[in-house]
Amino acid sequence: MALEDEVRKGGDAAQVLDSTIFLEARRRVLEGIERQMCSVPLADQTMHTRLIVMRQCWDALEKYLEQIKQTGEIAEFQLTQQEERKKRFQIFG
């Protein structure tokens, strides 16, 4: 994938992660899972397992978005470095 595409996707991921609606959704989802974990009887292993899987899915989603954001930041840095090299060579060329 081209660096420009990586930068764009990274920006999109950053917008999602930083948006108030996502942060509110994150808080509500995690609070809901936590509340359910506290209210489910200890003997109900099936429900505890489902809640753990729900938490792991949420964590995987956040990790994916964070990875895309970081990849975009790295791509942006690489593009900046390429532009600086071009400017230096234009001075000498």
C-alpha atoms as an extended CHARMM CRD file, in Angstrom:
* protein
*
        93  EXT
         1         1  MET       CA              0.0000000000        0.0000000000        0.0000000000  PROA      1               0.0000000000
         2         2  ALA       CA              1.2520000000        3.4770000000       -0.8400000000  PROA      2               0.0000000000
         3         3  LEU       CA              2.4680000000        5.6700000000        1.9940000000  PROA      3               0.0000000000
         4         4  GLU       CA             -0.2010000000        8.2640000000        1.2140000000  PROA      4               0.0000000000
         5         5  ASP       CA             -2.8910000000        5.6110000000        1.6710000000  PROA      5               0.0000000000
         6         6  GLU       CA             -1.3440000000        4.5580000000        4.9790000000  PROA      6               0.0000000000
         7         7  VAL       CA             -1.3680000000        8.1750000000        6.1500000000  PROA      7               0.0000000000
         8         8  ARG       CA             -5.0220000000        8.5590000000        5.1490000000  PROA      8               0.0000000000
         9         9  LYS       CA             -6.0670000000        5.3510000000        6.8830000000  PROA      9               0.0000000000
        10        10  GLY       CA             -4.0720000000        6.3210000000        9.9510000000  PROA      10              0.0000000000
        11        11  GLY       CA             -5.8420000000        9.6610000000       10.0670000000  PROA      11              0.0000000000
        12        12  ASP       CA             -9.1950000000        7.9350000000        9.7710000000  PROA      12              0.0000000000
        13        13  ALA       CA             -8.3230000000        5.5870000000       12.6280000000  PROA      13              0.0000000000
        14        14  ALA       CA             -7.1420000000        8.5140000000       14.7630000000  PROA      14              0.0000000000
        15        15  GLN       CA            -10.4210000000       10.3330000000       14.1310000000  PROA      15              0.0000000000
        16        16  VAL       CA            -12.3690000000        7.2750000000       15.2530000000  PROA      16              0.0000000000
        17        17  LEU       CA            -10.2490000000        6.7030000000       18.3640000000  PROA      17              0.0000000000
        18        18  ASP       CA            -10.4020000000       10.3690000000       19.3770000000  PROA      18              0.0000000000
        19        19  SER       CA            -14.0660000000       10.9780000000       18.6140000000  PROA      19              0.0000000000
        20        20  THR       CA            -16.3540000000       11.6560000000       21.5460000000  PROA      20              0.0000000000
        21        21  ILE       CA            -18.9060000000        9.1210000000       20.3210000000  PROA      21              0.0000000000
        22        22  PHE       CA            -16.2910000000        6.3540000000       20.2160000000  PROA      22              0.0000000000
        23        23  LEU       CA            -14.9570000000        7.2770000000       23.6510000000  PROA      23              0.0000000000
        24        24  GLU       CA            -18.4920000000        7.2430000000       25.0430000000  PROA      24              0.0000000000
        25        25  ALA       CA            -19.2270000000        3.9150000000       23.3440000000  PROA      25              0.0000000000
        26        26  ARG       CA            -15.9850000000        2.5000000000       24.7400000000  PROA      26              0.0000000000
        27        27  ARG       CA            -16.8520000000        3.5880000000       28.2510000000  PROA      27              0.0000000000
        28        28  ARG       CA            -20.3940000000        2.2090000000       28.0510000000  PROA      28              0.0000000000
        29        29  VAL       CA            -19.3880000000       -1.1090000000       26.4920000000  PROA      29              0.0000000000
        30        30  LEU       CA            -16.6080000000       -1.7510000000       28.9980000000  PROA      30              0.0000000000
        31        31  GLU       CA            -18.7880000000       -0.6750000000       31.9320000000  PROA      31              0.0000000000
        32        32  GLY       CA            -21.5640000000       -2.9680000000       30.7000000000  PROA      32              0.0000000000
        33        33  ILE       CA            -19.2270000000       -5.9360000000       30.4230000000  PROA      33              0.0000000000
        34        34  GLU       CA            -17.7860000000       -5.2040000000       33.8650000000  PROA      34              0.0000000000
        35        35  ARG       CA            -21.2500000000       -4.8440000000       35.3820000000  PROA      35              0.0000000000
        36        36  GLN       CA            -22.3410000000       -8.1410000000       33.8670000000  PROA      36              0.0000000000
        37        37  MET       CA            -19.1940000000       -9.8930000000       35.0820000000  PROA      37              0.0000000000
        38        38  CYS       CA            -19.9130000000       -8.7280000000       38.6230000000  PROA      38              0.0000000000
        39        39  SER       CA            -23.5680000000       -9.7960000000       38.5290000000  PROA      39              0.0000000000
        40        40  VAL       CA            -23.2150000000      -13.2380000000       36.9200000000  PROA      40              0.0000000000
        41        41  PRO       CA            -23.0580000000      -16.0740000000       39.4550000000  PROA      41              0.0000000000
        42        42  LEU       CA            -19.6050000000      -17.6130000000       39.7730000000  PROA      42              0.0000000000
        43        43  ALA       CA            -21.0200000000      -21.0000000000       38.8480000000  PROA      43              0.0000000000
        44        44  ASP       CA            -22.1530000000      -19.7230000000       35.4240000000  PROA      44              0.0000000000
        45        45  GLN       CA            -18.9360000000      -20.4700000000       33.5740000000  PROA      45              0.0000000000
        46        46  THR       CA            -20.5620000000      -20.2170000000       30.1600000000  PROA      46              0.0000000000
        47        47  MET       CA            -21.6420000000      -16.6310000000       30.7210000000  PROA      47              0.0000000000
        48        48  HSD       CA            -18.2780000000      -15.6670000000       32.1990000000  PROA      48              0.0000000000
        49        49  THR       CA            -16.5720000000      -17.1430000000       29.1480000000  PROA      49              0.0000000000
        50        50  ARG       CA            -18.8620000000      -15.1670000000       26.8380000000  PROA      50              0.0000000000
        51        51  LEU       CA            -18.1430000000      -11.9610000000       28.7060000000  PROA      51              0.0000000000
        52        52  ILE       CA            -14.4090000000      -12.5990000000       28.5080000000  PROA      52              0.0000000000
        53        53  VAL       CA            -14.7010000000      -13.1950000000       24.7610000000  PROA      53              0.0000000000
        54        54  MET       CA            -16.6990000000       -9.9580000000       24.4070000000  PROA      54              0.0000000000
        55        55  ARG       CA            -13.9490000000       -8.0640000000       26.2330000000  PROA      55              0.0000000000
        56        56  GLN       CA            -11.2680000000       -9.6770000000       24.0780000000  PROA      56              0.0000000000
        57        57  CYS       CA            -13.1580000000       -8.7250000000       20.9010000000  PROA      57              0.0000000000
        58        58  TRP       CA            -13.4320000000       -5.1240000000       22.0490000000  PROA      58              0.0000000000
        59        59  ASP       CA             -9.7250000000       -5.0730000000       22.9120000000  PROA      59              0.0000000000
        60        60  ALA       CA             -8.8830000000       -6.5170000000       19.4860000000  PROA      60              0.0000000000
        61        61  LEU       CA            -10.9130000000       -3.7790000000       17.7850000000  PROA      61              0.0000000000
        62        62  GLU       CA             -9.1300000000       -1.0430000000       19.7290000000  PROA      62              0.0000000000
        63        63  LYS       CA             -5.7340000000       -2.6290000000       19.1320000000  PROA      63              0.0000000000
        64        64  TYR       CA             -6.4260000000       -2.8100000000       15.3790000000  PROA      64              0.0000000000
        65        65  LEU       CA             -7.4360000000        0.8560000000       15.2080000000  PROA      65              0.0000000000
        66        66  GLU       CA             -4.4060000000        1.8810000000       17.2690000000  PROA      66              0.0000000000
        67        67  GLN       CA             -2.1260000000       -0.1390000000       14.9770000000  PROA      67              0.0000000000
        68        68  ILE       CA             -3.5800000000        1.5400000000       11.8780000000  PROA      68              0.0000000000
        69        69  LYS       CA             -3.1350000000        4.9430000000       13.5350000000  PROA      69              0.0000000000
        70        70  GLN       CA              0.5120000000        4.2220000000       14.3810000000  PROA      70              0.0000000000
        71        71  THR       CA              1.2040000000        2.8470000000       10.9090000000  PROA      71              0.0000000000
        72        72  GLY       CA             -0.1630000000        6.0950000000        9.4730000000  PROA      72              0.0000000000
        73        73  GLU       CA              2.0730000000        8.1410000000       11.7630000000  PROA      73              0.0000000000
        74        74  ILE       CA              5.1130000000        6.1610000000       10.6530000000  PROA      74              0.0000000000
        75        75  ALA       CA              4.1430000000        6.5530000000        6.9910000000  PROA      75              0.0000000000
        76        76  GLU       CA              3.7430000000       10.2940000000        7.5030000000  PROA      76              0.0000000000
        77        77  PHE       CA              7.2210000000       10.4420000000        9.0340000000  PROA      77              0.0000000000
        78        78  GLN       CA              8.6270000000        8.4990000000        6.0690000000  PROA      78              0.0000000000
        79        79  LEU       CA              6.9760000000       10.8750000000        3.6020000000  PROA      79              0.0000000000
        80        80  THR       CA              8.4010000000       13.8470000000        5.4670000000  PROA      80              0.0000000000
        81        81  GLN       CA             11.8610000000       12.2780000000        5.3230000000  PROA      81              0.0000000000
        82        82  GLN       CA             11.5130000000       11.6610000000        1.5830000000  PROA      82              0.0000000000
        83        83  GLU       CA             10.4780000000       15.2770000000        0.9840000000  PROA      83              0.0000000000
        84        84  GLU       CA             13.4360000000       16.5620000000        3.0050000000  PROA      84              0.0000000000
        85        85  ARG       CA             15.8370000000       14.3830000000        0.9910000000  PROA      85              0.0000000000
        86        86  LYS       CA             14.3730000000       15.6890000000       -2.2700000000  PROA      86              0.0000000000
        87        87  LYS       CA             14.8610000000       19.2790000000       -1.1090000000  PROA      87              0.0000000000
        88        88  ARG       CA             18.4760000000       18.5920000000       -0.1380000000  PROA      88              0.0000000000
        89        89  PHE       CA             19.2610000000       17.0560000000       -3.5090000000  PROA      89              0.0000000000
        90        90  GLN       CA             17.6330000000       19.9760000000       -5.3190000000  PROA      90              0.0000000000
        91        91  ILE       CA             20.0230000000       22.3220000000       -3.5370000000  PROA      91              0.0000000000
        92        92  PHE       CA             23.0080000000       20.3570000000       -4.8360000000  PROA      92              0.0000000000
        93        93  GLY       CA             21.5510000000       19.5240000000       -8.2210000000  PROA      93              0.0000000000
